[in-house]
Amino acid sequence: ETSLSSDEDRDDVPILTERQREKRPQFARETPVDRAQPPALITREDITNLITALRSTNETLQQQGLRITALEESMRSKRSATRSRSRSKT
């Protein structure tokens, strides 16, 4: 349903039909550019705090990964022990 316009001033530009425009998502609230807040200045302290927080998060994730690995290995060894006991009984 998209047609291409080939005016001399423009290269092939897709033109949406009315039906396609209706199907496009409508955003409930858009902030106009003139009301947008200016970008916040980031200080060296902000960056230092961010790096510290990221390191802490990384350490926590590594510790959790080790715990999960240990738990998985424990569960595997229990399963194999249970299987070998049930095989020896039969």
PDB file of N, CA, C and O in Angstrom, chain B, residues numbered from 101:
ATOM      1  N   GLU B 101       0.794  -1.195   0.000  1.00  0.00           N
ATOM      2  CA  GLU B 101       0.000   0.000   0.000  1.00  0.00           C
ATOM      3  C   GLU B 101       0.844   1.270   0.000  1.00  0.00           C
ATOM      4  O   GLU B 101       0.298   2.372  -0.042  1.00  0.00           O
ATOM      5  N   THR B 102       2.138   1.135   0.045  1.00  0.00           N
ATOM      6  CA  THR B 102       2.991   2.321  -0.007  1.00  0.00           C
ATOM      7  C   THR B 102       3.334   2.601  -1.453  1.00  0.00           C
ATOM      8  O   THR B 102       3.797   1.721  -2.178  1.00  0.00           O
ATOM      9  N   SER B 103       3.105   3.828  -1.863  1.00  0.00           N
ATOM     10  CA  SER B 103       3.478   4.188  -3.229  1.00  0.00           C
ATOM     11  C   SER B 103       4.716   5.055  -3.164  1.00  0.00           C
ATOM     12  O   SER B 103       4.978   5.705  -2.153  1.00  0.00           O
ATOM     13  N   LEU B 104       5.468   5.063  -4.231  1.00  0.00           N
ATOM     14  CA  LEU B 104       6.684   5.857  -4.266  1.00  0.00           C
ATOM     15  C   LEU B 104       6.472   7.083  -5.126  1.00  0.00           C
ATOM     16  O   LEU B 104       5.908   7.009  -6.218  1.00  0.00           O
ATOM     17  N   SER B 105       6.931   8.204  -4.621  1.00  0.00           N
ATOM     18  CA  SER B 105       6.837   9.453  -5.356  1.00  0.00           C
ATOM     19  C   SER B 105       8.181   9.700  -6.013  1.00  0.00           C
ATOM     20  O   SER B 105       9.224   9.531  -5.382  1.00  0.00           O
ATOM     21  N   SER B 106       8.163  10.091  -7.254  1.00  0.00           N
ATOM     22  CA  SER B 106       9.438  10.389  -7.900  1.00  0.00           C
ATOM     23  C   SER B 106       9.368  11.769  -8.535  1.00  0.00           C
ATOM     24  O   SER B 106       9.347  11.917  -9.757  1.00  0.00           O
ATOM     25  N   ASP B 107       9.333  12.778  -7.661  1.00  0.00           N
ATOM     26  CA  ASP B 107       9.420  14.154  -8.133  1.00  0.00           C
ATOM     27  C   ASP B 107      10.863  14.426  -8.519  1.00  0.00           C
ATOM     28  O   ASP B 107      11.770  13.682  -8.145  1.00  0.00           O
ATOM     29  N   GLU B 108      11.060  15.478  -9.255  1.00  0.00           N
ATOM     30  CA  GLU B 108      12.421  15.811  -9.652  1.00  0.00           C
ATOM     31  C   GLU B 108      13.249  16.244  -8.452  1.00  0.00           C
ATOM     32  O   GLU B 108      14.446  15.964  -8.390  1.00  0.00           O
ATOM     33  N   ASP B 109      12.616  16.933  -7.488  1.00  0.00           N
ATOM     34  CA  ASP B 109      13.349  17.444  -6.330  1.00  0.00           C
ATOM     35  C   ASP B 109      13.682  16.347  -5.317  1.00  0.00           C
ATOM     36  O   ASP B 109      14.668  16.460  -4.588  1.00  0.00           O
ATOM     37  N   ARG B 110      12.875  15.296  -5.265  1.00  0.00           N
ATOM     38  CA  ARG B 110      13.064  14.251  -4.262  1.00  0.00           C
ATOM     39  C   ARG B 110      13.374  12.931  -4.946  1.00  0.00           C
ATOM     40  O   ARG B 110      12.909  12.658  -6.053  1.00  0.00           O
ATOM     41  N   ASP B 111      14.175  12.115  -4.259  1.00  0.00           N
ATOM     42  CA  ASP B 111      14.369  10.751  -4.730  1.00  0.00           C
ATOM     43  C   ASP B 111      13.137   9.971  -4.315  1.00  0.00           C
ATOM     44  O   ASP B 111      12.202  10.553  -3.765  1.00  0.00           O
ATOM     45  N   ASP B 112      13.110   8.682  -4.560  1.00  0.00           N
ATOM     46  CA  ASP B 112      11.930   7.872  -4.244  1.00  0.00           C
ATOM     47  C   ASP B 112      11.584   7.991  -2.764  1.00  0.00           C
ATOM     48  O   ASP B 112      12.323   7.510  -1.906  1.00  0.00           O
ATOM     49  N   VAL B 113      10.456   8.635  -2.471  1.00  0.00           N
ATOM     50  CA  VAL B 113       9.999   8.864  -1.107  1.00  0.00           C
ATOM     51  C   VAL B 113       8.710   8.093  -0.907  1.00  0.00           C
ATOM     52  O   VAL B 113       7.756   8.281  -1.662  1.00  0.00           O
ATOM     53  N   PRO B 114       8.661   7.210   0.115  1.00  0.00           N
ATOM     54  CA  PRO B 114       7.416   6.471   0.338  1.00  0.00           C
ATOM     55  C   PRO B 114       6.310   7.410   0.813  1.00  0.00           C
ATOM     56  O   PRO B 114       6.539   8.262   1.671  1.00  0.00           O
ATOM     57  N   ILE B 115       5.126   7.251   0.259  1.00  0.00           N
ATOM     58  CA  ILE B 115       3.968   8.044   0.659  1.00  0.00           C
ATOM     59  C   ILE B 115       2.951   7.085   1.256  1.00  0.00           C
ATOM     60  O   ILE B 115       2.550   6.113   0.616  1.00  0.00           O
ATOM     61  N   LEU B 116       2.536   7.365   2.489  1.00  0.00           N
ATOM     62  CA  LEU B 116       1.579   6.497   3.159  1.00  0.00           C
ATOM     63  C   LEU B 116       0.170   6.815   2.693  1.00  0.00           C
ATOM     64  O   LEU B 116      -0.199   7.976   2.521  1.00  0.00           O
ATOM     65  N   THR B 117      -0.600   5.771   2.496  1.00  0.00           N
ATOM     66  CA  THR B 117      -2.004   5.982   2.172  1.00  0.00           C
ATOM     67  C   THR B 117      -2.736   6.338   3.462  1.00  0.00           C
ATOM     68  O   THR B 117      -2.189   6.159   4.550  1.00  0.00           O
ATOM     69  N   GLU B 118      -3.945   6.831   3.358  1.00  0.00           N
ATOM     70  CA  GLU B 118      -4.737   7.209   4.533  1.00  0.00           C
ATOM     71  C   GLU B 118      -4.917   6.014   5.459  1.00  0.00           C
ATOM     72  O   GLU B 118      -4.848   6.158   6.679  1.00  0.00           O
ATOM     73  N   ARG B 119      -5.146   4.839   4.887  1.00  0.00           N
ATOM     74  CA  ARG B 119      -5.363   3.629   5.672  1.00  0.00           C
ATOM     75  C   ARG B 119      -4.111   3.272   6.482  1.00  0.00           C
ATOM     76  O   ARG B 119      -4.208   2.860   7.638  1.00  0.00           O
ATOM     77  N   GLN B 120      -2.941   3.433   5.868  1.00  0.00           N
ATOM     78  CA  GLN B 120      -1.705   3.131   6.580  1.00  0.00           C
ATOM     79  C   GLN B 120      -1.477   4.111   7.724  1.00  0.00           C
ATOM     80  O   GLN B 120      -0.994   3.719   8.786  1.00  0.00           O
ATOM     81  N   ARG B 121      -1.814   5.362   7.524  1.00  0.00           N
ATOM     82  CA  ARG B 121      -1.643   6.357   8.577  1.00  0.00           C
ATOM     83  C   ARG B 121      -2.491   6.005   9.793  1.00  0.00           C
ATOM     84  O   ARG B 121      -2.065   6.206  10.931  1.00  0.00           O
ATOM     85  N   GLU B 122      -3.687   5.482   9.556  1.00  0.00           N
ATOM     86  CA  GLU B 122      -4.565   5.101  10.665  1.00  0.00           C
ATOM     87  C   GLU B 122      -3.980   3.935  11.450  1.00  0.00           C
ATOM     88  O   GLU B 122      -4.201   3.827  12.656  1.00  0.00           O
ATOM     89  N   LYS B 123      -3.237   3.063  10.778  1.00  0.00           N
ATOM     90  CA  LYS B 123      -2.680   1.886  11.438  1.00  0.00           C
ATOM     91  C   LYS B 123      -1.406   2.192  12.216  1.00  0.00           C
ATOM     92  O   LYS B 123      -0.988   1.395  13.056  1.00  0.00           O
ATOM     93  N   ARG B 124      -0.793   3.326  11.949  1.00  0.00           N
ATOM     94  CA  ARG B 124       0.446   3.668  12.645  1.00  0.00           C
ATOM     95  C   ARG B 124       0.150   3.949  14.111  1.00  0.00           C
ATOM     96  O   ARG B 124      -0.891   4.521  14.433  1.00  0.00           O
ATOM     97  N   PRO B 125       1.063   3.549  15.015  1.00  0.00           N
ATOM     98  CA  PRO B 125       0.812   3.772  16.447  1.00  0.00           C
ATOM     99  C   PRO B 125       0.758   5.258  16.772  1.00  0.00           C
ATOM    100  O   PRO B 125       1.551   6.057  16.273  1.00  0.00           O
ATOM    101  N   GLN B 126      -0.190   5.598  17.615  1.00  0.00           N
ATOM    102  CA  GLN B 126      -0.332   6.977  18.069  1.00  0.00           C
ATOM    103  C   GLN B 126       0.186   7.049  19.499  1.00  0.00           C
ATOM    104  O   GLN B 126      -0.224   6.256  20.348  1.00  0.00           O
ATOM    105  N   PHE B 127       1.067   7.976  19.768  1.00  0.00           N
ATOM    106  CA  PHE B 127       1.619   8.119  21.100  1.00  0.00           C
ATOM    107  C   PHE B 127       0.757   9.103  21.880  1.00  0.00           C
ATOM    108  O   PHE B 127       0.435  10.189  21.398  1.00  0.00           O
ATOM    109  N   ALA B 128       0.390   8.705  23.092  1.00  0.00           N
ATOM    110  CA  ALA B 128      -0.534   9.501  23.893  1.00  0.00           C
ATOM    111  C   ALA B 128       0.047  10.869  24.251  1.00  0.00           C
ATOM    112  O   ALA B 128      -0.623  11.890  24.093  1.00  0.00           O
ATOM    113  N   ARG B 129       1.269  10.891  24.724  1.00  0.00           N
ATOM    114  CA  ARG B 129       1.872  12.167  25.120  1.00  0.00           C
ATOM    115  C   ARG B 129       3.240  12.301  24.487  1.00  0.00           C
ATOM    116  O   ARG B 129       4.091  11.423  24.625  1.00  0.00           O
ATOM    117  N   GLU B 130       3.437  13.362  23.818  1.00  0.00           N
ATOM    118  CA  GLU B 130       4.749  13.677  23.276  1.00  0.00           C
ATOM    119  C   GLU B 130       5.156  15.032  23.828  1.00  0.00           C
ATOM    120  O   GLU B 130       4.359  15.970  23.842  1.00  0.00           O
ATOM    121  N   THR B 131       6.389  15.131  24.280  1.00  0.00           N
ATOM    122  CA  THR B 131       6.874  16.396  24.822  1.00  0.00           C
ATOM    123  C   THR B 131       7.361  17.262  23.673  1.00  0.00           C
ATOM    124  O   THR B 131       8.251  16.859  22.925  1.00  0.00           O
ATOM    125  N   PRO B 132       6.789  18.439  23.530  1.00  0.00           N
ATOM    126  CA  PRO B 132       7.281  19.326  22.467  1.00  0.00           C
ATOM    127  C   PRO B 132       8.741  19.690  22.711  1.00  0.00           C
ATOM    128  O   PRO B 132       9.190  19.752  23.855  1.00  0.00           O
ATOM    129  N   VAL B 133       9.466  19.925  21.647  1.00  0.00           N
ATOM    130  CA  VAL B 133      10.894  20.204  21.755  1.00  0.00           C
ATOM    131  C   VAL B 133      11.162  21.431  22.609  1.00  0.00           C
ATOM    132  O   VAL B 133      12.115  21.440  23.388  1.00  0.00           O
ATOM    133  N   ASP B 134      10.337  22.470  22.480  1.00  0.00           N
ATOM    134  CA  ASP B 134      10.603  23.697  23.229  1.00  0.00           C
ATOM    135  C   ASP B 134      10.397  23.529  24.734  1.00  0.00           C
ATOM    136  O   ASP B 134      10.874  24.353  25.514  1.00  0.00           O
ATOM    137  N   ARG B 135       9.692  22.473  25.154  1.00  0.00           N
ATOM    138  CA  ARG B 135       9.489  22.223  26.580  1.00  0.00           C
ATOM    139  C   ARG B 135      10.438  21.160  27.113  1.00  0.00           C
ATOM    140  O   ARG B 135      10.463  20.898  28.316  1.00  0.00           O
ATOM    141  N   ALA B 136      11.200  20.560  26.251  1.00  0.00           N
ATOM    142  CA  ALA B 136      12.116  19.507  26.680  1.00  0.00           C
ATOM    143  C   ALA B 136      13.158  20.089  27.628  1.00  0.00           C
ATOM    144  O   ALA B 136      13.592  21.231  27.474  1.00  0.00           O
ATOM    145  N   GLN B 137      13.549  19.285  28.606  1.00  0.00           N
ATOM    146  CA  GLN B 137      14.525  19.762  29.575  1.00  0.00           C
ATOM    147  C   GLN B 137      15.920  19.712  28.966  1.00  0.00           C
ATOM    148  O   GLN B 137      16.211  18.840  28.147  1.00  0.00           O
ATOM    149  N   PRO B 138      16.778  20.640  29.360  1.00  0.00           N
ATOM    150  CA  PRO B 138      18.152  20.619  28.840  1.00  0.00           C
ATOM    151  C   PRO B 138      18.885  19.391  29.364  1.00  0.00           C
ATOM    152  O   PRO B 138      18.549  18.887  30.436  1.00  0.00           O
ATOM    153  N   PRO B 139      19.866  18.906  28.638  1.00  0.00           N
ATOM    154  CA  PRO B 139      20.594  17.718  29.100  1.00  0.00           C
ATOM    155  C   PRO B 139      21.309  18.009  30.418  1.00  0.00           C
ATOM    156  O   PRO B 139      21.878  19.083  30.610  1.00  0.00           O
ATOM    157  N   ALA B 140      21.267  17.035  31.315  1.00  0.00           N
ATOM    158  CA  ALA B 140      21.910  17.203  32.619  1.00  0.00           C
ATOM    159  C   ALA B 140      23.418  17.068  32.452  1.00  0.00           C
ATOM    160  O   ALA B 140      23.901  16.250  31.669  1.00  0.00           O
ATOM    161  N   LEU B 141      24.145  17.879  33.195  1.00  0.00           N
ATOM    162  CA  LEU B 141      25.600  17.783  33.167  1.00  0.00           C
ATOM    163  C   LEU B 141      26.029  16.624  34.055  1.00  0.00           C
ATOM    164  O   LEU B 141      25.547  16.481  35.178  1.00  0.00           O
ATOM    165  N   ILE B 142      26.923  15.813  33.555  1.00  0.00           N
ATOM    166  CA  ILE B 142      27.410  14.659  34.304  1.00  0.00           C
ATOM    167  C   ILE B 142      28.781  15.013  34.871  1.00  0.00           C
ATOM    168  O   ILE B 142      29.689  15.415  34.144  1.00  0.00           O
ATOM    169  N   THR B 143      28.905  14.858  36.167  1.00  0.00           N
ATOM    170  CA  THR B 143      30.165  15.201  36.824  1.00  0.00           C
ATOM    171  C   THR B 143      31.059  13.973  36.941  1.00  0.00           C
ATOM    172  O   THR B 143      30.618  12.841  36.746  1.00  0.00           O
ATOM    173  N   ARG B 144      32.304  14.219  37.259  1.00  0.00           N
ATOM    174  CA  ARG B 144      33.264  13.129  37.476  1.00  0.00           C
ATOM    175  C   ARG B 144      32.786  12.251  38.637  1.00  0.00           C
ATOM    176  O   ARG B 144      32.949  11.031  38.612  1.00  0.00           O
ATOM    177  N   GLU B 145      32.195  12.887  39.653  1.00  0.00           N
ATOM    178  CA  GLU B 145      31.676  12.138  40.804  1.00  0.00           C
ATOM    179  C   GLU B 145      30.539  11.210  40.374  1.00  0.00           C
ATOM    180  O   GLU B 145      30.452  10.078  40.851  1.00  0.00           O
ATOM    181  N   ASP B 146      29.668  11.680  39.478  1.00  0.00           N
ATOM    182  CA  ASP B 146      28.584  10.835  38.964  1.00  0.00           C
ATOM    183  C   ASP B 146      29.151   9.593  38.281  1.00  0.00           C
ATOM    184  O   ASP B 146      28.665   8.481  38.485  1.00  0.00           O
ATOM    185  N   ILE B 147      30.177   9.800  37.475  1.00  0.00           N
ATOM    186  CA  ILE B 147      30.785   8.678  36.751  1.00  0.00           C
ATOM    187  C   ILE B 147      31.442   7.710  37.728  1.00  0.00           C
ATOM    188  O   ILE B 147      31.328   6.494  37.576  1.00  0.00           O
ATOM    189  N   THR B 148      32.130   8.253  38.735  1.00  0.00           N
ATOM    190  CA  THR B 148      32.764   7.409  39.751  1.00  0.00           C
ATOM    191  C   THR B 148      31.718   6.588  40.496  1.00  0.00           C
ATOM    192  O   THR B 148      31.908   5.393  40.724  1.00  0.00           O
ATOM    193  N   ASN B 149      30.612   7.229  40.877  1.00  0.00           N
ATOM    194  CA  ASN B 149      29.533   6.516  41.576  1.00  0.00           C
ATOM    195  C   ASN B 149      28.920   5.440  40.690  1.00  0.00           C
ATOM    196  O   ASN B 149      28.596   4.351  41.165  1.00  0.00           O
ATOM    197  N   LEU B 150      28.763   5.739  39.416  1.00  0.00           N
ATOM    198  CA  LEU B 150      28.203   4.763  38.481  1.00  0.00           C
ATOM    199  C   LEU B 150      29.122   3.555  38.345  1.00  0.00           C
ATOM    200  O   LEU B 150      28.660   2.415  38.368  1.00  0.00           O
ATOM    201  N   ILE B 151      30.414   3.803  38.202  1.00  0.00           N
ATOM    202  CA  ILE B 151      31.376   2.701  38.076  1.00  0.00           C
ATOM    203  C   ILE B 151      31.373   1.847  39.337  1.00  0.00           C
ATOM    204  O   ILE B 151      31.417   0.619  39.257  1.00  0.00           O
ATOM    205  N   THR B 152      31.321   2.492  40.500  1.00  0.00           N
ATOM    206  CA  THR B 152      31.273   1.755  41.769  1.00  0.00           C
ATOM    207  C   THR B 152      30.024   0.878  41.838  1.00  0.00           C
ATOM    208  O   THR B 152      30.098  -0.284  42.238  1.00  0.00           O
ATOM    209  N   ALA B 153      28.891   1.430  41.452  1.00  0.00           N
ATOM    210  CA  ALA B 153      27.637   0.667  41.469  1.00  0.00           C
ATOM    211  C   ALA B 153      27.692  -0.495  40.483  1.00  0.00           C
ATOM    212  O   ALA B 153      27.219  -1.590  40.789  1.00  0.00           O
ATOM    213  N   LEU B 154      28.267  -0.266  39.304  1.00  0.00           N
ATOM    214  CA  LEU B 154      28.372  -1.337  38.308  1.00  0.00           C
ATOM    215  C   LEU B 154      29.293  -2.457  38.793  1.00  0.00           C
ATOM    216  O   LEU B 154      29.005  -3.636  38.589  1.00  0.00           O
ATOM    217  N   ARG B 155      30.395  -2.085  39.433  1.00  0.00           N
ATOM    218  CA  ARG B 155      31.309  -3.107  39.976  1.00  0.00           C
ATOM    219  C   ARG B 155      30.609  -3.945  41.038  1.00  0.00           C
ATOM    220  O   ARG B 155      30.745  -5.168  41.070  1.00  0.00           O
ATOM    221  N   SER B 156      29.858  -3.271  41.909  1.00  0.00           N
ATOM    222  CA  SER B 156      29.131  -3.978  42.959  1.00  0.00           C
ATOM    223  C   SER B 156      28.101  -4.932  42.355  1.00  0.00           C
ATOM    224  O   SER B 156      27.963  -6.074  42.795  1.00  0.00           O
ATOM    225  N   THR B 157      27.387  -4.453  41.351  1.00  0.00           N
ATOM    226  CA  THR B 157      26.393  -5.293  40.674  1.00  0.00           C
ATOM    227  C   THR B 157      27.066  -6.489  40.019  1.00  0.00           C
ATOM    228  O   THR B 157      26.566  -7.611  40.099  1.00  0.00           O
ATOM    229  N   ASN B 158      28.199  -6.248  39.373  1.00  0.00           N
ATOM    230  CA  ASN B 158      28.928  -7.319  38.702  1.00  0.00           C
ATOM    231  C   ASN B 158      29.389  -8.380  39.704  1.00  0.00           C
ATOM    232  O   ASN B 158      29.267  -9.577  39.447  1.00  0.00           O
ATOM    233  N   GLU B 159      29.920  -7.935  40.847  1.00  0.00           N
ATOM    234  CA  GLU B 159      30.352  -8.880  41.881  1.00  0.00           C
ATOM    235  C   GLU B 159      29.179  -9.703  42.398  1.00  0.00           C
ATOM    236  O   GLU B 159      29.295 -10.914  42.583  1.00  0.00           O
ATOM    237  N   THR B 160      28.057  -9.045  42.629  1.00  0.00           N
ATOM    238  CA  THR B 160      26.862  -9.750  43.108  1.00  0.00           C
ATOM    239  C   THR B 160      26.411 -10.798  42.100  1.00  0.00           C
ATOM    240  O   THR B 160      26.077 -11.923  42.473  1.00  0.00           O
ATOM    241  N   LEU B 161      26.402 -10.429  40.821  1.00  0.00           N
ATOM    242  CA  LEU B 161      25.991 -11.377  39.782  1.00  0.00           C
ATOM    243  C   LEU B 161      26.955 -12.556  39.692  1.00  0.00           C
ATOM    244  O   LEU B 161      26.527 -13.693  39.494  1.00  0.00           O
ATOM    245  N   GLN B 162      28.245 -12.294  39.837  1.00  0.00           N
ATOM    246  CA  GLN B 162      29.221 -13.384  39.805  1.00  0.00           C
ATOM    247  C   GLN B 162      29.013 -14.334  40.977  1.00  0.00           C
ATOM    248  O   GLN B 162      29.082 -15.552  40.813  1.00  0.00           O
ATOM    249  N   GLN B 163      28.757 -13.776  42.168  1.00  0.00           N
ATOM    250  CA  GLN B 163      28.511 -14.613  43.344  1.00  0.00           C
ATOM    251  C   GLN B 163      27.250 -15.454  43.154  1.00  0.00           C
ATOM    252  O   GLN B 163      27.232 -16.639  43.488  1.00  0.00           O
ATOM    253  N   GLN B 164      26.207 -14.843  42.621  1.00  0.00           N
ATOM    254  CA  GLN B 164      24.973 -15.592  42.381  1.00  0.00           C
ATOM    255  C   GLN B 164      25.202 -16.686  41.346  1.00  0.00           C
ATOM    256  O   GLN B 164      24.659 -17.784  41.469  1.00  0.00           O
ATOM    257  N   GLY B 165      26.003 -16.389  40.329  1.00  0.00           N
ATOM    258  CA  GLY B 165      26.324 -17.394  39.314  1.00  0.00           C
ATOM    259  C   GLY B 165      27.044 -18.583  39.921  1.00  0.00           C
ATOM    260  O   GLY B 165      26.754 -19.730  39.581  1.00  0.00           O
ATOM    261  N   LEU B 166      27.988 -18.311  40.825  1.00  0.00           N
ATOM    262  CA  LEU B 166      28.709 -19.397  41.492  1.00  0.00           C
ATOM    263  C   LEU B 166      27.764 -20.232  42.357  1.00  0.00           C
ATOM    264  O   LEU B 166      27.861 -21.459  42.390  1.00  0.00           O
ATOM    265  N   ARG B 167      26.850 -19.554  43.057  1.00  0.00           N
ATOM    266  CA  ARG B 167      25.872 -20.287  43.878  1.00  0.00           C
ATOM    267  C   ARG B 167      24.977 -21.169  43.015  1.00  0.00           C
ATOM    268  O   ARG B 167      24.698 -22.316  43.364  1.00  0.00           O
ATOM    269  N   ILE B 168      24.534 -20.629  41.897  1.00  0.00           N
ATOM    270  CA  ILE B 168      23.663 -21.395  40.995  1.00  0.00           C
ATOM    271  C   ILE B 168      24.412 -22.602  40.448  1.00  0.00           C
ATOM    272  O   ILE B 168      23.864 -23.703  40.390  1.00  0.00           O
ATOM    273  N   THR B 169      25.663 -22.399  40.048  1.00  0.00           N
ATOM    274  CA  THR B 169      26.470 -23.504  39.527  1.00  0.00           C
ATOM    275  C   THR B 169      26.638 -24.585  40.587  1.00  0.00           C
ATOM    276  O   THR B 169      26.492 -25.771  40.292  1.00  0.00           O
ATOM    277  N   ALA B 170      26.945 -24.184  41.821  1.00  0.00           N
ATOM    278  CA  ALA B 170      27.111 -25.148  42.908  1.00  0.00           C
ATOM    279  C   ALA B 170      25.811 -25.897  43.173  1.00  0.00           C
ATOM    280  O   ALA B 170      25.829 -27.107  43.399  1.00  0.00           O
ATOM    281  N   LEU B 171      24.692 -25.195  43.146  1.00  0.00           N
ATOM    282  CA  LEU B 171      23.394 -25.828  43.364  1.00  0.00           C
ATOM    283  C   LEU B 171      23.084 -26.831  42.254  1.00  0.00           C
ATOM    284  O   LEU B 171      22.613 -27.937  42.521  1.00  0.00           O
ATOM    285  N   GLU B 172      23.353 -26.436  41.005  1.00  0.00           N
ATOM    286  CA  GLU B 172      23.107 -27.345  39.877  1.00  0.00           C
ATOM    287  C   GLU B 172      23.966 -28.596  39.983  1.00  0.00           C
ATOM    288  O   GLU B 172      23.488 -29.702  39.731  1.00  0.00           O
ATOM    289  N   GLU B 173      25.232 -28.428  40.353  1.00  0.00           N
ATOM    290  CA  GLU B 173      26.118 -29.590  40.498  1.00  0.00           C
ATOM    291  C   GLU B 173      25.648 -30.489  41.630  1.00  0.00           C
ATOM    292  O   GLU B 173      25.704 -31.714  41.522  1.00  0.00           O
ATOM    293  N   SER B 174      25.190 -29.884  42.707  1.00  0.00           N
ATOM    294  CA  SER B 174      24.678 -30.650  43.838  1.00  0.00           C
ATOM    295  C   SER B 174      23.450 -31.457  43.428  1.00  0.00           C
ATOM    296  O   SER B 174      23.313 -32.625  43.791  1.00  0.00           O
ATOM    297  N   MET B 175      22.560 -30.825  42.670  1.00  0.00           N
ATOM    298  CA  MET B 175      21.350 -31.525  42.222  1.00  0.00           C
ATOM    299  C   MET B 175      21.707 -32.660  41.271  1.00  0.00           C
ATOM    300  O   MET B 175      21.103 -33.731  41.332  1.00  0.00           O
ATOM    301  N   ARG B 176      22.683 -32.436  40.392  1.00  0.00           N
ATOM    302  CA  ARG B 176      23.104 -33.494  39.466  1.00  0.00           C
ATOM    303  C   ARG B 176      23.680 -34.682  40.222  1.00  0.00           C
ATOM    304  O   ARG B 176      23.369 -35.832  39.913  1.00  0.00           O
ATOM    305  N   SER B 177      24.518 -34.400  41.212  1.00  0.00           N
ATOM    306  CA  SER B 177      25.144 -35.499  41.953  1.00  0.00           C
ATOM    307  C   SER B 177      24.098 -36.271  42.763  1.00  0.00           C
ATOM    308  O   SER B 177      24.204 -37.490  42.900  1.00  0.00           O
ATOM    309  N   LYS B 178      23.092 -35.576  43.299  1.00  0.00           N
ATOM    310  CA  LYS B 178      22.024 -36.267  44.031  1.00  0.00           C
ATOM    311  C   LYS B 178      21.216 -37.154  43.095  1.00  0.00           C
ATOM    312  O   LYS B 178      20.854 -38.275  43.451  1.00  0.00           O
ATOM    313  N   ARG B 179      20.931 -36.646  41.888  1.00  0.00           N
ATOM    314  CA  ARG B 179      20.169 -37.445  40.921  1.00  0.00           C
ATOM    315  C   ARG B 179      20.945 -38.689  40.515  1.00  0.00           C
ATOM    316  O   ARG B 179      20.388 -39.785  40.457  1.00  0.00           O
ATOM    317  N   SER B 180      22.231 -38.516  40.234  1.00  0.00           N
ATOM    318  CA  SER B 180      23.012 -39.670  39.794  1.00  0.00           C
ATOM    319  C   SER B 180      23.156 -40.676  40.930  1.00  0.00           C
ATOM    320  O   SER B 180      23.172 -41.882  40.681  1.00  0.00           O
ATOM    321  N   ALA B 181      23.263 -40.202  42.179  1.00  0.00           N
ATOM    322  CA  ALA B 181      23.344 -41.109  43.323  1.00  0.00           C
ATOM    323  C   ALA B 181      22.027 -41.855  43.491  1.00  0.00           C
ATOM    324  O   ALA B 181      22.033 -43.049  43.792  1.00  0.00           O
ATOM    325  N   THR B 182      20.906 -41.181  43.303  1.00  0.00           N
ATOM    326  CA  THR B 182      19.590 -41.813  43.411  1.00  0.00           C
ATOM    327  C   THR B 182      19.416 -42.855  42.316  1.00  0.00           C
ATOM    328  O   THR B 182      18.900 -43.943  42.571  1.00  0.00           O
ATOM    329  N   ARG B 183      19.834 -42.536  41.118  1.00  0.00           N
ATOM    330  CA  ARG B 183      19.715 -43.485  40.005  1.00  0.00           C
ATOM    331  C   ARG B 183      20.578 -44.715  40.233  1.00  0.00           C
ATOM    332  O   ARG B 183      20.142 -45.837  39.973  1.00  0.00           O
ATOM    333  N   SER B 184      21.792 -44.516  40.714  1.00  0.00           N
ATOM    334  CA  SER B 184      22.673 -45.669  40.911  1.00  0.00           C
ATOM    335  C   SER B 184      22.146 -46.557  42.032  1.00  0.00           C
ATOM    336  O   SER B 184      22.304 -47.776  41.964  1.00  0.00           O
ATOM    337  N   ARG B 185      21.522 -45.981  43.068  1.00  0.00           N
ATOM    338  CA  ARG B 185      20.927 -46.783  44.140  1.00  0.00           C
ATOM    339  C   ARG B 185      19.741 -47.585  43.621  1.00  0.00           C
ATOM    340  O   ARG B 185      19.584 -48.760  43.955  1.00  0.00           O
ATOM    341  N   SER B 186      18.898 -46.940  42.793  1.00  0.00           N
ATOM    342  CA  SER B 186      17.721 -47.648  42.287  1.00  0.00           C
ATOM    343  C   SER B 186      18.136 -48.748  41.315  1.00  0.00           C
ATOM    344  O   SER B 186      17.464 -49.776  41.231  1.00  0.00           O
ATOM    345  N   ARG B 187      19.212 -48.555  40.590  1.00  0.00           N
ATOM    346  CA  ARG B 187      19.698 -49.605  39.675  1.00  0.00           C
ATOM    347  C   ARG B 187      20.272 -50.780  40.457  1.00  0.00           C
ATOM    348  O   ARG B 187      20.107 -51.931  40.054  1.00  0.00           O
ATOM    349  N   SER B 188      20.937 -50.504  41.560  1.00  0.00           N
ATOM    350  CA  SER B 188      21.547 -51.590  42.332  1.00  0.00           C
ATOM    351  C   SER B 188      20.489 -52.422  43.052  1.00  0.00           C
ATOM    352  O   SER B 188      20.726 -53.590  43.359  1.00  0.00           O
ATOM    353  N   LYS B 189      19.318 -51.829  43.326  1.00  0.00           N
ATOM    354  CA  LYS B 189      18.240 -52.562  43.988  1.00  0.00           C
ATOM    355  C   LYS B 189      17.567 -53.544  43.044  1.00  0.00           C
ATOM    356  O   LYS B 189      17.040 -54.560  43.497  1.00  0.00           O
ATOM    357  N   THR B 190      17.570 -53.270  41.744  1.00  0.00           N
ATOM    358  CA  THR B 190      16.866 -54.152  40.803  1.00  0.00           C
ATOM    359  C   THR B 190      17.739 -55.221  40.263  1.00  0.00           C
ATOM    360  O   THR B 190      17.289 -56.040  39.461  1.00  0.00           O
TER     361      THR B 190
END
